[in-house]
Amino acid sequence: MNDQQLGETPCAVDLSASSLPEQATSEQGSADVFTTTIDAQQPESGFDGFGFSEALLKTLADKGYSEPSPIQKAAFPELMLGRDLVGQAQTGTGKTAAFALPLLERLASGQKTPQALVLAPTRELAMQVADSFKAYSAGHPHLKVLAVYGGTDFRSQINTLRRGVDVVVGTPGRVMDHMRQGTLDTSGLRSLVLDEADEMLRMGFIDDVEWILEQLPQERQVVLFSATMPPEIRRLSKRYLKDPAEVTIRTKDQEGKRIRQRSITVPMPHKLEALQRVLDACGGEGVIIFARTKAITLTVAETLEAGGHQVAVLNGDVPQNQRERTVERLRSGSVDILVATDVAARGLDVDRIGLVINYDMPFDSEAYVHRIGRTGRAGRTGEAVLFVTPRERRFINNLERATGQPIEAMEVPGNSAINQGRLDRLHKRLSEAAHNERSYEEEAALLKELLQRIGTELELSPEQLAYAALSMAIGPDPLLRQKGDDEWIHNNQRRDRDRDRDRGGERRERRSDRPARAPEENMQRYRVEVGHRDRVKPGNLVGAIAGETGLQGRAIGRIQIFDNHSFVDLPKGMPEDVFNSLRRLRVMNRELQITQAS
């Protein structure tokens, strides 16, 4: 966050709810609610005019926050009035403060049981949200915030809950554990927040979320934030939210392009070498490398460490306390490269990430969006590089549709690009060292005296002394790559061109080994225009169709997936309006365009 705005990215706002009131205050008649009504004649600026207490306004001012972000301006009035809200916004737009500040202001004093519950998909995000609540509640030291998640001592969480907390932030699994054991009392809950709902869907938590919602008091405020709105999330909002305000934050064109996206086509045997070349040519501050499996994260990390990089690993086998230390090392700069799996890195928020590398193709478009969202934060620019094998290049169009931006083709960096990158980084380090004095004056004086003495003894000029110091800092290994070790790159490019020419752009339809069975008597077969090329799975089709029609998953019949289309068996007698809604339904960012199979 910068010192001007409690949020990260200037955005354009699209509100489908009614126009915002000029002033919002807390619920009437709640004498013990921590709010302050702002005089209607007082000019509104910054965080004034939303009904926030003087204590909260002072806390924000002390932290240097003077202007709310667009999503905060849109959400504050609705949430202060107690309305349910559906918010669609990418991470990095200030959405945590958008729900945290109003929820804190509407907490009642003297209540021992939790009043606000926030569900987050990962431990890292739960910790970050809890830390934000604690920071914003500095003016109310009696308010208690607790983060609950797996991998930590269950008993200490129980003891804290028994002593009384106001806000609980947790992952769905651990929250369910506490509710089932009776250690989390939700009878007095006033507000529930579902943060990054689409991520919870992707991780398989939606059933857990619905179970939690079913146990909560009927009268409660529900807030749902999601970067994307798949049909299952839309269905969830319609079922559990009452007349919600809807807030959509659309990034401006120039802001949406702050992440430069590129792809490299490289055969599997050369991926590690290509990765090291990309890091040498493009690496700068922090880098996150996404790999598909735990085993690949270890292989990549070991290779990069052998090449002299400062690397850390984040995967499902890393214990929670070590995960927290790893993230802090990345944030502080003691580690520059993090190799992670999708699950381990979800919710990771580190401003200094300048480059995201997709070492393996993500499983779907939404995973890609969340991966590259780790860079370009706090209004900064960032880069994302996608590694694809020749067979995977056909999936790039799906990713471009998901982000609304082109993914530029990029060659594996050759020696000249790598050497230029190394020289540029050395130039930057020298410039910074020349402008930054050492912390200890006595030490600086001794170093200068040492240089002067060596120069006199050896009769060296200042340039010769500087060259010797620079050579010592670089070390014995060559700084620049030598000619001849990048010939495989040119050979690979020639093979790609020959392969494309020979194939002529034609694809072969995938065929099932067994003949297709006729649909059952009470079922009708339909054709949908998504298939293997879209990386669609049967579960994607079942979830989307069930969410749109209300059918139980078991009522959907056989599914056959081919290269560019699929067949789905559905119950006969489908109403016309349901059929039309399915035609417009999107799966894997492509319309189904459902038709009756001949």
C-alpha positions in Angstrom: 0.0 0.0 0.0 1.2 3.5 -0.7 0.7 6.4 1.7 -2.1 7.9 -0.4 -4.6 5.1 -0.7 -5.8 2.2 1.4 -5.7 -0.1 -1.5 -3.4 -0.9 -4.3 -4.7 -0.3 -7.7 -6.5 2.7 -9.3 -9.6 1.1 -10.9 -12.8 2.0 -12.7 -16.0 1.1 -10.7 -19.1 -0.5 -12.2 -21.9 -0.6 -9.6 -25.0 -2.7 -10.4 -26.6 -1.7 -7.1 -28.4 1.5 -6.6 -26.4 4.7 -6.5 -24.4 5.2 -3.4 -25.8 7.5 -0.7 -23.7 10.5 0.1 -23.5 9.5 3.7 -23.9 6.2 5.5 -24.3 5.7 9.3 -24.6 2.6 11.4 -27.8 0.8 12.4 -30.2 3.0 14.4 -30.7 2.2 18.1 -27.5 0.4 18.8 -26.0 2.4 21.6 -23.1 0.1 22.1 -21.9 0.0 18.5 -18.5 1.7 17.9 -19.6 4.3 15.3 -19.6 8.1 15.0 -22.2 9.9 12.9 -20.6 12.5 10.6 -22.3 15.9 10.3 -24.0 16.1 6.9 -22.6 19.7 6.5 -19.1 18.6 7.0 -17.2 18.3 3.7 -16.4 14.7 2.8 -12.8 13.9 2.1 -10.8 10.6 2.3 -12.4 8.3 4.8 -14.8 10.9 6.3 -18.4 10.6 5.5 -18.7 6.8 5.9 -19.7 6.8 9.5 -16.4 5.6 10.9 -15.5 6.3 14.5 -12.9 8.9 15.5 -10.7 6.1 16.8 -10.7 4.3 13.4 -10.1 7.5 11.5 -7.2 8.3 13.7 -5.7 4.8 13.2 -6.0 5.2 9.4 -4.4 8.7 9.6 -1.5 7.4 11.8 -0.8 4.7 9.2 -0.7 7.3 6.4 -3.9 6.2 4.7 -5.7 9.2 3.2 -7.8 8.0 0.3 -9.9 4.9 0.0 -9.6 2.8 -3.1 -12.6 2.5 -5.6 -13.8 -0.8 -4.2 -13.7 0.7 -0.7 -15.7 3.7 -1.7 -18.3 1.5 -3.3 -18.5 -1.1 -0.4 -18.3 1.1 2.7 -21.8 2.7 2.5 -23.6 -0.6 1.8 -21.8 -2.6 4.5 -22.2 0.1 7.1 -25.9 -0.1 6.4 -25.8 -3.9 7.1 -26.6 -5.0 3.5 -25.4 -8.2 2.0 -22.8 -7.6 -0.8 -21.4 -9.4 -3.7 -18.0 -8.0 -4.8 -16.1 -8.9 -7.9 -12.5 -7.7 -7.7 -9.0 -9.0 -8.3 -6.6 -9.3 -5.4 -4.5 -6.2 -4.9 -7.5 -3.8 -5.1 -7.9 -3.2 -1.4 -10.9 -5.5 -0.8 -9.7 -6.7 2.6 -10.1 -3.2 4.0 -13.4 -2.8 2.1 -15.0 -5.4 4.4 -12.8 -5.2 7.4 -13.4 -1.5 8.3 -17.2 -1.6 8.2 -17.3 -4.9 10.1 -15.1 -3.6 12.9 -17.3 -0.5 13.2 -20.4 -2.6 13.6 -19.1 -4.7 16.4 -21.0 -4.5 19.7 -19.1 -4.2 23.0 -19.5 -6.7 25.8 -20.2 -9.8 23.7 -18.0 -12.8 24.4 -18.9 -14.9 21.4 -17.6 -14.1 17.9 -19.6 -11.5 15.9 -17.8 -11.7 12.6 -16.5 -14.7 10.7 -14.2 -14.6 7.6 -13.6 -17.7 5.5 -10.5 -17.7 3.4 -9.2 -20.5 1.1 -5.7 -20.8 2.5 -3.8 -20.4 5.8 -1.6 -17.6 4.3 -4.6 -15.5 3.3 -6.3 -16.2 6.7 -3.2 -14.9 8.5 -3.0 -11.8 6.3 -6.7 -11.0 6.8 -6.4 -11.4 10.5 -3.3 -9.2 10.6 -5.3 -6.5 8.7 -8.1 -6.7 11.2 -5.6 -6.3 14.1 -3.9 -3.3 12.4 -7.2 -1.5 11.8 -8.5 -2.2 15.3 -5.5 -0.4 17.0 -7.9 2.2 18.3 -10.0 -0.4 20.0 -7.4 -2.5 21.9 -10.1 -4.5 23.7 -11.3 -6.1 20.4 -9.9 -9.6 19.9 -9.1 -11.2 16.5 -8.2 -14.9 16.0 -7.0 -16.8 13.0 -7.8 -20.5 12.9 -6.3 -22.9 10.4 -4.8 -26.3 10.1 -1.2 -27.2 10.9 -1.3 -25.3 14.3 -2.1 -26.3 17.8 -5.9 -26.9 18.1 -5.9 -26.6 21.9 -4.4 -23.0 21.9 -7.2 -22.0 19.5 -9.8 -23.5 21.8 -8.4 -21.6 24.8 -8.4 -18.3 23.0 -12.0 -18.9 21.8 -13.1 -19.6 25.4 -11.6 -16.4 26.6 -13.7 -14.6 24.0 -13.0 -13.2 20.6 -14.8 -10.7 18.3 -13.6 -11.7 14.9 -12.6 -15.2 13.7 -10.7 -15.6 10.4 -10.2 -19.2 9.2 -10.1 -21.8 6.6 -13.3 -23.8 6.1 -11.9 -27.1 7.3 -10.6 -25.8 10.7 -13.7 -23.6 11.2 -15.9 -26.7 10.7 -13.8 -28.7 13.2 -14.4 -26.0 15.9 -18.1 -25.8 15.1 -18.6 -29.6 15.3 -16.8 -29.7 18.6 -18.8 -26.8 20.0 -15.7 -24.7 20.6 -16.8 -22.0 18.1 -20.1 -20.5 19.1 -21.8 -18.9 16.1 -25.1 -18.0 17.8 -24.2 -14.4 18.1 -22.7 -14.0 14.7 -23.6 -10.8 12.9 -21.5 -11.0 9.7 -19.9 -13.6 7.5 -17.4 -12.9 4.8 -16.4 -15.3 2.0 -13.1 -14.1 0.7 -11.8 -15.3 -2.7 -14.9 -17.5 -3.1 -13.8 -18.8 -6.5 -10.6 -20.1 -5.0 -12.6 -22.0 -2.4 -14.6 -23.5 -5.2 -11.4 -24.5 -7.1 -10.0 -26.1 -3.9 -13.2 -28.1 -3.3 -14.4 -26.2 -0.2 -17.8 -25.1 -1.5 -19.6 -28.0 0.2 -17.9 -27.1 3.5 -18.8 -23.4 3.0 -22.5 -24.3 2.4 -22.4 -26.5 5.5 -21.1 -23.6 7.6 -23.7 -21.2 6.1 -26.5 -23.7 7.0 -25.4 -23.6 10.7 -25.4 -19.8 11.1 -28.2 -17.6 12.4 -30.8 -16.7 9.9 -30.4 -13.0 10.5 -26.8 -12.2 9.5 -24.9 -10.1 7.0 -23.2 -12.1 4.3 -20.4 -10.6 2.1 -18.9 -12.5 -0.8 -15.8 -11.4 -2.7 -14.5 -13.3 -5.7 -12.1 -12.5 -8.6 -14.3 -14.4 -11.0 -17.9 -15.4 -11.0 -18.3 -19.0 -12.1 -21.9 -20.3 -12.1 -21.5 -22.2 -8.8 -20.5 -19.0 -7.0 -23.4 -17.1 -8.6 -25.7 -19.8 -7.4 -24.3 -19.7 -3.9 -24.9 -15.9 -3.8 -28.5 -16.2 -4.9 -29.2 -18.9 -2.4 -27.6 -17.4 0.8 -27.5 -13.6 0.2 -30.6 -11.5 0.7 -31.1 -8.6 -1.9 -27.3 -8.0 -2.1 -25.6 -4.9 -3.4 -23.3 -5.8 -6.2 -20.0 -4.1 -6.8 -17.7 -4.9 -9.7 -14.3 -3.3 -10.1 -13.1 -3.2 -13.6 -9.4 -2.2 -14.1 -8.7 0.5 -16.6 -7.0 -0.5 -19.8 -3.6 0.9 -18.8 -3.9 -0.8 -15.3 -5.0 -4.1 -16.8 -1.8 -4.1 -18.9 0.5 -3.5 -16.0 1.4 -7.3 -16.2 3.3 -8.1 -19.4 2.4 -11.7 -20.3 4.7 -13.8 -22.5 5.1 -17.5 -23.4 8.0 -19.6 -24.4 7.7 -22.8 -26.3 10.3 -25.3 -25.2 10.6 -29.1 -25.2 10.4 -30.8 -21.9 14.1 -31.9 -21.8 15.2 -28.3 -22.1 12.8 -26.7 -19.6 15.3 -26.4 -16.7 18.0 -24.8 -18.9 15.4 -22.4 -20.4 14.3 -21.5 -16.9 17.8 -20.6 -15.8 18.2 -18.5 -19.0 15.0 -16.6 -18.3 16.0 -15.9 -14.7 19.4 -14.7 -15.9 17.9 -12.4 -18.6 14.7 -11.2 -16.8 15.1 -11.8 -13.1 15.2 -8.8 -10.9 13.6 -8.5 -7.5 11.3 -11.3 -6.2 10.3 -14.3 -8.5 7.7 -16.9 -8.0 8.0 -20.1 -10.1 4.8 -22.2 -10.2 5.3 -26.0 -10.7 2.6 -28.7 -11.0 3.8 -31.1 -8.3 5.9 -31.2 -5.1 8.5 -33.3 -6.8 9.0 -30.7 -9.5 9.4 -27.9 -7.0 12.2 -29.8 -5.4 14.0 -30.6 -8.7 13.7 -27.0 -9.8 14.9 -25.5 -6.5 17.9 -27.9 -6.3 18.9 -27.0 -9.9 18.6 -23.2 -9.2 20.5 -23.5 -5.9 23.4 -25.3 -7.7 23.4 -22.3 -10.1 24.0 -19.8 -7.2 20.4 -18.5 -6.7 18.8 -17.9 -3.3 15.8 -20.2 -3.5 13.0 -21.4 -1.1 10.3 -24.0 -1.7 6.7 -23.8 -0.7 4.6 -27.0 -1.2 2.2 -29.1 0.8 5.0 -30.9 2.6 6.4 -27.8 4.2 5.3 -27.4 7.9 3.2 -24.3 8.7 5.8 -22.6 10.9 8.4 -23.0 8.1 5.9 -21.7 5.5 5.5 -18.5 7.5 9.3 -18.1 7.8 9.7 -18.7 4.1 7.1 -16.0 3.2 8.8 -13.6 5.5 12.2 -14.3 4.0 10.7 -13.6 0.5 9.1 -10.4 1.7 12.3 -9.1 3.4 14.5 -9.9 0.4 16.7 -12.6 2.0 15.2 -15.0 -0.6 14.7 -13.9 -4.2 13.1 -17.0 -5.8 10.2 -19.0 -4.5 9.3 -22.3 -6.2 5.7 -23.3 -5.2 2.7 -25.3 -6.1 -0.7 -23.7 -6.7 -2.2 -24.8 -3.4 0.8 -23.7 -1.3 1.0 -20.2 -2.9 -2.7 -19.2 -2.9 -3.3 -16.0 -1.0 0.4 -15.1 -1.1 0.7 -11.3 -1.0 4.2 -10.0 -1.4 4.7 -6.6 -3.1 8.2 -7.1 -4.3 7.3 -9.9 -6.7 8.3 -8.6 -10.2 8.2 -11.9 -12.2 5.9 -14.9 -12.1 7.0 -18.0 -14.1 4.6 -20.7 -15.0 7.1 -23.5 -15.2 4.1 -25.9 -15.9 0.9 -25.1 -17.7 -1.8 -24.4 -15.1 -4.8 -26.8 -15.0 -7.3 -24.1 -16.0 -7.7 -20.5 -16.9 -8.7 -19.4 -13.4 -5.5 -20.9 -11.9 -3.5 -18.9 -14.5 -5.3 -15.6 -13.5 -4.6 -16.2 -9.8 -0.9 -17.2 -10.5 0.0 -14.1 -12.5 -1.9 -12.0 -10.0 1.0 -12.5 -7.5 2.9 -9.8 -9.5 1.9 -6.3 -10.6 0.7 -5.5 -7.1 0.4 -2.1 -5.3 0.1 -0.3 -8.6 3.5 -1.7 -9.8 4.3 -3.3 -13.1 5.1 -7.0 -13.4 5.9 -9.8 -15.8 4.5 -13.2 -16.3 6.3 -15.9 -18.4 4.5 -19.1 -19.4 6.4 -22.3 -20.4 4.6 -24.4 -22.9 5.6 -27.6 -24.7 4.7 -27.8 -28.4 1.6 -29.8 -27.6 0.4 -27.2 -25.1 0.5 -24.2 -27.4 -3.1 -24.7 -28.5 -4.3 -23.8 -24.9 -2.8 -20.3 -25.0 -6.0 -18.9 -26.6 -8.0 -19.9 -23.6 -5.7 -18.0 -21.2 -5.8 -14.9 -23.4 -9.6 -15.0 -23.3 -9.5 -15.3 -19.5 -7.2 -12.3 -19.0 -8.5 -10.3 -22.0 -4.9 -9.6 -23.0 -2.6 -11.2 -25.6 0.2 -13.4 -24.5 3.3 -12.5 -26.6 5.5 -15.2 -28.0 9.0 -15.1 -26.5 12.2 -16.9 -27.5 14.4 -18.6 -25.0 17.0 -15.9 -24.1 20.3 -16.4 -25.9 23.7 -15.5 -24.6 23.6 -11.9 -25.7 20.3 -11.3 -23.8 21.6 -13.0 -20.7 24.9 -11.1 -20.7 23.1 -7.8 -21.1 20.8 -8.7 -18.2 23.8 -9.6 -16.0 25.6 -6.3 -16.9 22.4 -4.3 -16.2 22.0 -5.8 -12.7 25.7 -5.3 -11.9 25.3 -1.6 -13.0 22.3 -1.3 -10.7 24.1 -2.8 -7.7 27.2 -0.5 -8.3 25.0 2.6 -8.5 23.1 1.7 -5.3 26.4 1.0 -3.5 27.9 4.3 -4.6 24.9 6.2 -3.2 24.4 4.3 0.1 26.9 4.9 2.9 27.7 2.1 5.2 25.9 2.1 8.6 29.1 2.3 10.7 31.2 5.4 10.0 34.3 3.9 11.6 34.1 0.9 9.3 33.7 3.1 6.3 36.8 5.1 7.3 38.8 1.9 7.7 37.8 0.6 4.3 38.8 3.9 2.6 42.1 3.8 4.4 42.7 0.2 3.3 42.0 1.2 -0.4 44.4 4.1 -0.1 47.2 2.0 1.5 46.9 -0.8 -1.2 46.9 1.8 -4.0 50.1 3.4 -2.6 51.8 0.1 -2.0 51.1 -1.4 -5.4 51.1 1.9 -7.3 47.6 1.4 -8.6 45.3 4.0 -10.1 41.7 4.5 -8.8 40.4 2.7 -11.9 42.7 -0.3 -11.2 41.6 -0.5 -7.6 37.9 -0.3 -8.6 38.4 -3.1 -11.1 40.1 -5.3 -8.6 37.3 -4.8 -6.1 34.7 -5.5 -8.7 36.5 -8.7 -9.8 36.6 -9.8 -6.2 32.9 -9.2 -5.8 32.0 -11.1 -9.0 34.0 -14.1 -8.0 36.1 -16.6 -10.0 33.3 -17.7 -12.3 32.8 -15.8 -15.6 30.2 -13.1 -15.5 29.3 -13.5 -19.2 28.2 -16.6 -21.0 30.6 -17.8 -23.7 29.6 -18.5 -27.3 28.5 -22.0 -28.4 26.3 -23.1 -25.4 23.0 -21.8 -26.9 23.0 -23.6 -30.2 20.2 -25.9 -29.0 17.9 -22.9 -28.9 18.3 -22.2 -32.6 17.9 -25.9 -33.4 14.7 -26.0 -31.3 13.3 -23.0 -33.2 14.0 -24.6 -36.6 12.3 -27.9 -35.4 9.2 -25.9 -34.4 9.0 -24.2 -37.7 9.3 -27.5 -39.6 6.7 -29.2 -37.4 4.2 -26.4 -37.9 4.7 -26.6 -41.7 4.4 -30.4 -41.8 1.2 -30.4 -39.7 -0.4 -27.7 -41.8 -2.3 -26.6 -38.8 -4.6 -29.7 -38.9 -5.8 -31.5 -35.8 -7.0 -35.0 -35.4 -10.2 -35.6 -33.6 -9.9 -37.8 -30.5 -12.0 -40.9 -30.8 -13.1 -43.2 -28.1 -11.9 -46.8 -28.4 -15.4 -48.1 -27.8 -18.5 -47.3 -29.8 -20.8 -44.7 -28.2 -23.8 -46.2 -26.4 -27.2 -44.9 -27.0 -28.7 -42.7 -24.2 -31.0 -44.3 -21.6 -34.7 -44.3 -22.3 -35.5 -41.3 -20.2 -32.5 -39.3 -21.3 -31.8 -37.0 -24.3 -28.3 -36.6 -25.7 -27.0 -33.0 -26.3 -23.9 -31.7 -28.0 -21.8 -28.9 -26.4 -19.0 -26.9 -28.0 -16.3 -27.5 -25.4 -13.8 -30.4 -25.4 -10.3 -31.6 -24.8 -8.8 -28.5 -26.5 -10.4 -26.4 -23.7 -9.1 -28.8 -21.0 -12.6 -29.5 -19.9 -13.3 -32.3 -17.5 -16.6 -34.1 -16.7 -16.7 -32.4 -13.3 -16.6 -29.0 -15.0 -19.6 -29.8 -17.1 -21.6 -31.4 -14.2 -20.9 -28.5 -11.9 -21.8 -25.8 -14.5 -25.0 -27.6 -15.7 -26.1 -28.4 -12.2 -25.5 -24.9 -11.0 -27.5 -23.4 -13.9 -30.5 -25.8 -14.0 -30.8 -26.9 -10.3 -30.4 -30.6 -11.3 -28.7 -32.9 -8.9 -25.3 -34.1 -10.3 -26.5 -37.7 -10.3 -29.4 -36.7 -12.6 -26.9 -35.9 -15.3 -26.1 -38.9 -17.5 -23.2 -40.0 -19.6 -20.6 -37.5 -20.7 -18.3 -38.1 -23.7 -15.5 -35.6 -24.3 -13.9 -35.2 -27.7 -11.3 -32.8 -29.0 -13.5 -29.8 -29.8 -17.0 -30.9 -28.6 -18.7 -33.1 -26.0 -21.9 -35.1 -25.6 -24.0 -34.8 -22.4 -27.1 -36.9 -21.6 -29.8 -34.9 -19.8 -33.3 -35.8 -18.6 -35.9 -35.5 -21.4 -38.5 -32.7 -21.4 -36.1 -29.9 -20.6 -38.0 -26.6 -20.5 -37.2 -24.1 -23.2 -36.0 -21.3 -20.9 -33.6 -23.7 -19.2 -32.3 -24.9 -22.6 -31.8 -21.3 -23.7 -29.9 -20.5 -20.4 -27.6 -23.4 -21.1 -26.8 -22.2 -24.5 -25.3 -19.0 -23.0 -23.6 -20.8 -20.1 -19.8 -20.6 -20.2 -17.5 -23.4 -19.2 -13.7 -22.9 -19.2 -14.4 -19.4 -20.6 -16.2 -20.9 -23.7 -20.0 -20.9 -24.3 -21.6 -24.3 -24.4 -23.8 -23.5 -27.4 -25.8 -26.6 -26.5 -27.8 -28.3 -29.3 -29.7 -31.6 -29.5 -27.5 -34.3 -30.8 -28.7 -36.0 -34.0 
